[in-house]
Amino acid sequence: MVKGLFPVECRRPLKKMRNMQNTKKRFPFFSTCSRRGFTLVEVAVVLAILGVIIGGVWIISSDALGSHRKNRQAEQVISTVDAARNYLRHVDLLPVITTPLTTATASSLGILPSDVGPVGGPYDDVYGGAFTFATAPIGSQNVTIQITLAGVPTDGCVDLIYGRFGANTQSVSDMGFLGYSFGGVGGFQNTAAALAFNAVTAACVASPNTPFTLAFNP
């Protein structure tokens, strides 16, 4: 028994003690004074229950934060592509563009979402990695919109490439998704096999936090 957590005696005036005794006679289940503290087992059980509750809240909060970041990452990419496409089609007319768009110029033109970074940078994605924008190649009819992300964790990588684009044929059609590339090696992967879940997962796992580039039609 743990002593000292609660008083083991009731020190009250005699008149109050008699009133309490009368109350106990009328309501035997009502105890006005307990001489028993908590045992170590009871304290351990309470602490264990609190630990389970806190752990559950932490897991739910972490999952919610992870989902929010994934959704916001996709929104940043889609918003950037839409704004860049609108600029290229109405200002610097396609199919041959004359002004190269970099991250800095895209920011100054209002193409990048505000939460990517202020004009002049730095430009970061929701995970704190570098967010890089470019149109390439310049002076050619084969212009592509390219967004490079760095520091994206494996689950975020899989969610963005496979969940938002690769597995969503409607998104591929609407967004003009051309494929992905890790570290600029091997060109853009856009075949059905390369966009399959296992292939995307393997690529994200093999290159954790490695910058990867997404390409879109303008």
Contacts in CASP RR format, 6 or more apart in sequence:
PFRMAT RR
TARGET T0000
AUTHOR 0000-0000-0000
METHOD contacts of the structure
MODEL  1
MVKGLFPVECRRPLKKMRNMQNTKKRFPFFSTCSRRGFTLVEVAVVLAIL
GVIIGGVWIISSDALGSHRKNRQAEQVISTVDAARNYLRHVDLLPVITTP
LTTATASSLGILPSDVGPVGGPYDDVYGGAFTFATAPIGSQNVTIQITLA
GVPTDGCVDLIYGRFGANTQSVSDMGFLGYSFGGVGGFQNTAAALAFNAV
TAACVASPNTPFTLAFNP
1 36 0 8 1.000
1 37 0 8 1.000
1 38 0 8 1.000
1 39 0 8 1.000
1 40 0 8 1.000
2 37 0 8 1.000
2 38 0 8 1.000
2 39 0 8 1.000
2 40 0 8 1.000
2 43 0 8 1.000
3 37 0 8 1.000
4 37 0 8 1.000
5 37 0 8 1.000
5 38 0 8 1.000
6 34 0 8 1.000
6 37 0 8 1.000
6 38 0 8 1.000
8 35 0 8 1.000
8 37 0 8 1.000
9 33 0 8 1.000
9 35 0 8 1.000
10 17 0 8 1.000
10 32 0 8 1.000
10 33 0 8 1.000
12 20 0 8 1.000
20 32 0 8 1.000
20 33 0 8 1.000
23 30 0 8 1.000
23 32 0 8 1.000
24 30 0 8 1.000
24 31 0 8 1.000
24 32 0 8 1.000
69 126 0 8 1.000
69 127 0 8 1.000
69 156 0 8 1.000
70 155 0 8 1.000
70 156 0 8 1.000
70 159 0 8 1.000
70 160 0 8 1.000
72 115 0 8 1.000
72 126 0 8 1.000
73 125 0 8 1.000
73 126 0 8 1.000
73 127 0 8 1.000
73 149 0 8 1.000
73 152 0 8 1.000
73 156 0 8 1.000
73 159 0 8 1.000
73 160 0 8 1.000
74 159 0 8 1.000
74 160 0 8 1.000
74 164 0 8 1.000
75 113 0 8 1.000
76 113 0 8 1.000
76 115 0 8 1.000
76 116 0 8 1.000
76 125 0 8 1.000
76 126 0 8 1.000
76 131 0 8 1.000
77 147 0 8 1.000
77 149 0 8 1.000
77 160 0 8 1.000
77 164 0 8 1.000
77 214 0 8 1.000
78 175 0 8 1.000
79 113 0 8 1.000
80 106 0 8 1.000
80 111 0 8 1.000
80 112 0 8 1.000
80 113 0 8 1.000
80 116 0 8 1.000
80 133 0 8 1.000
80 147 0 8 1.000
81 145 0 8 1.000
81 147 0 8 1.000
81 175 0 8 1.000
81 216 0 8 1.000
83 110 0 8 1.000
83 111 0 8 1.000
83 112 0 8 1.000
84 101 0 8 1.000
84 106 0 8 1.000
84 111 0 8 1.000
84 133 0 8 1.000
84 135 0 8 1.000
84 145 0 8 1.000
84 218 0 8 1.000
85 145 0 8 1.000
85 216 0 8 1.000
85 218 0 8 1.000
87 101 0 8 1.000
87 109 0 8 1.000
87 111 0 8 1.000
88 94 0 8 1.000
88 97 0 8 1.000
88 101 0 8 1.000
88 135 0 8 1.000
88 143 0 8 1.000
88 145 0 8 1.000
88 218 0 8 1.000
89 218 0 8 1.000
92 98 0 8 1.000
92 99 0 8 1.000
94 143 0 8 1.000
94 218 0 8 1.000
95 141 0 8 1.000
95 143 0 8 1.000
96 139 0 8 1.000
96 140 0 8 1.000
96 141 0 8 1.000
96 143 0 8 1.000
97 135 0 8 1.000
97 138 0 8 1.000
97 139 0 8 1.000
97 143 0 8 1.000
98 138 0 8 1.000
98 139 0 8 1.000
99 105 0 8 1.000
100 134 0 8 1.000
100 135 0 8 1.000
100 136 0 8 1.000
100 138 0 8 1.000
101 109 0 8 1.000
101 111 0 8 1.000
101 133 0 8 1.000
101 134 0 8 1.000
101 135 0 8 1.000
102 133 0 8 1.000
102 134 0 8 1.000
103 112 0 8 1.000
103 123 0 8 1.000
103 131 0 8 1.000
103 132 0 8 1.000
103 133 0 8 1.000
103 134 0 8 1.000
104 120 0 8 1.000
104 121 0 8 1.000
106 112 0 8 1.000
106 133 0 8 1.000
107 116 0 8 1.000
107 117 0 8 1.000
107 118 0 8 1.000
107 119 0 8 1.000
107 120 0 8 1.000
107 121 0 8 1.000
107 123 0 8 1.000
108 119 0 8 1.000
108 120 0 8 1.000
111 133 0 8 1.000
112 123 0 8 1.000
112 131 0 8 1.000
112 133 0 8 1.000
115 126 0 8 1.000
116 123 0 8 1.000
116 124 0 8 1.000
116 125 0 8 1.000
116 131 0 8 1.000
117 123 0 8 1.000
117 124 0 8 1.000
117 131 0 8 1.000
122 130 0 8 1.000
123 130 0 8 1.000
123 131 0 8 1.000
123 132 0 8 1.000
123 133 0 8 1.000
124 130 0 8 1.000
124 131 0 8 1.000
125 131 0 8 1.000
125 149 0 8 1.000
125 150 0 8 1.000
125 151 0 8 1.000
125 152 0 8 1.000
127 151 0 8 1.000
127 152 0 8 1.000
127 153 0 8 1.000
127 156 0 8 1.000
128 151 0 8 1.000
129 149 0 8 1.000
129 150 0 8 1.000
129 151 0 8 1.000
129 152 0 8 1.000
130 148 0 8 1.000
130 149 0 8 1.000
130 150 0 8 1.000
130 151 0 8 1.000
130 211 0 8 1.000
131 147 0 8 1.000
131 148 0 8 1.000
131 149 0 8 1.000
132 147 0 8 1.000
132 148 0 8 1.000
132 149 0 8 1.000
132 150 0 8 1.000
132 211 0 8 1.000
133 145 0 8 1.000
133 146 0 8 1.000
133 147 0 8 1.000
133 148 0 8 1.000
134 146 0 8 1.000
134 148 0 8 1.000
135 143 0 8 1.000
135 144 0 8 1.000
135 145 0 8 1.000
135 146 0 8 1.000
135 218 0 8 1.000
136 143 0 8 1.000
136 144 0 8 1.000
136 146 0 8 1.000
137 143 0 8 1.000
143 218 0 8 1.000
144 178 0 8 1.000
144 215 0 8 1.000
144 216 0 8 1.000
144 217 0 8 1.000
144 218 0 8 1.000
145 215 0 8 1.000
145 216 0 8 1.000
145 217 0 8 1.000
145 218 0 8 1.000
146 213 0 8 1.000
146 214 0 8 1.000
146 215 0 8 1.000
146 216 0 8 1.000
147 213 0 8 1.000
147 214 0 8 1.000
147 216 0 8 1.000
148 211 0 8 1.000
148 212 0 8 1.000
148 213 0 8 1.000
148 214 0 8 1.000
149 160 0 8 1.000
149 211 0 8 1.000
149 212 0 8 1.000
149 213 0 8 1.000
149 214 0 8 1.000
150 209 0 8 1.000
150 210 0 8 1.000
150 211 0 8 1.000
151 209 0 8 1.000
151 210 0 8 1.000
151 211 0 8 1.000
152 160 0 8 1.000
152 209 0 8 1.000
152 212 0 8 1.000
153 208 0 8 1.000
153 209 0 8 1.000
154 201 0 8 1.000
154 204 0 8 1.000
154 205 0 8 1.000
154 208 0 8 1.000
156 204 0 8 1.000
157 200 0 8 1.000
157 204 0 8 1.000
157 212 0 8 1.000
158 197 0 8 1.000
158 200 0 8 1.000
158 201 0 8 1.000
158 204 0 8 1.000
160 214 0 8 1.000
161 180 0 8 1.000
161 195 0 8 1.000
161 200 0 8 1.000
161 203 0 8 1.000
161 204 0 8 1.000
161 212 0 8 1.000
161 214 0 8 1.000
162 195 0 8 1.000
162 196 0 8 1.000
162 197 0 8 1.000
162 200 0 8 1.000
162 201 0 8 1.000
164 171 0 8 1.000
165 171 0 8 1.000
165 172 0 8 1.000
165 175 0 8 1.000
165 177 0 8 1.000
165 179 0 8 1.000
165 195 0 8 1.000
165 214 0 8 1.000
166 172 0 8 1.000
166 177 0 8 1.000
166 195 0 8 1.000
166 200 0 8 1.000
167 195 0 8 1.000
167 197 0 8 1.000
171 177 0 8 1.000
175 216 0 8 1.000
176 216 0 8 1.000
176 217 0 8 1.000
177 190 0 8 1.000
177 214 0 8 1.000
177 215 0 8 1.000
177 216 0 8 1.000
178 188 0 8 1.000
178 190 0 8 1.000
178 215 0 8 1.000
178 216 0 8 1.000
178 217 0 8 1.000
179 188 0 8 1.000
179 189 0 8 1.000
179 190 0 8 1.000
179 194 0 8 1.000
179 195 0 8 1.000
179 214 0 8 1.000
179 215 0 8 1.000
180 188 0 8 1.000
180 189 0 8 1.000
180 190 0 8 1.000
180 200 0 8 1.000
180 203 0 8 1.000
180 212 0 8 1.000
180 213 0 8 1.000
180 214 0 8 1.000
180 215 0 8 1.000
181 187 0 8 1.000
181 188 0 8 1.000
181 189 0 8 1.000
181 212 0 8 1.000
181 213 0 8 1.000
181 215 0 8 1.000
182 203 0 8 1.000
182 207 0 8 1.000
182 210 0 8 1.000
182 211 0 8 1.000
182 212 0 8 1.000
183 207 0 8 1.000
183 210 0 8 1.000
183 211 0 8 1.000
183 212 0 8 1.000
183 213 0 8 1.000
184 213 0 8 1.000
188 213 0 8 1.000
188 215 0 8 1.000
189 195 0 8 1.000
189 199 0 8 1.000
189 203 0 8 1.000
193 199 0 8 1.000
194 200 0 8 1.000
END
